[in-house]
Amino acid sequence: MEPVQVIDEPFPAASKHATGQIDGVSTEATALFFADRILVTLCQEGRLSQWIQVPLSAPSPAAVDMALANESLLPMAHLTPKTLLGGGGEERESLAQLYAAQIASYIARRNADERRTLVVGLGLQRLRRDREAFFDVLELIQKVL
């Protein structure tokens, strides 16, 4: 019997990784780019407690064109986040969906032809509503996108 030859090859999906501080806690951000999905995770202390899905395609091309023309920091109107797993209460779920919609808006504004579905995994100890924490999250995520 011939010995099996092991070939060391990189993971088939492109990926990026970054580390930063959010709310004083070391946080890891990772993005994996699959053919049909973009997976973004943001975790502290190895936890992932919420999963949200956001389709980047819109029901009508006109909705996307109108949203792309808007340079606002608000999430694009055609994006509809949906919690897949986890929740942690209404306030935490709403804020997590806002983060997911904002990340999806960033991707869609950067590449108007993007049609994959974004899946966001969040594992933050505390989701805070303040401006500083919000921008810390978005800044770290942008490093991996």
Secondary structure, 3 states (H helix, E strand, C coil): CCCCCCCCCCCCCEEEEEEEEECCEEEEEEEEECCCEEEEEEECCCCCCEEEEEECCCCCHHHHHHHHHCCCCCCCCCCCCEEEECCCCHHHHHHHHHHHHHHHHHHHHHCCCCCCEEEEEEECCCCCCCHHHHHHHHHHHHHHC
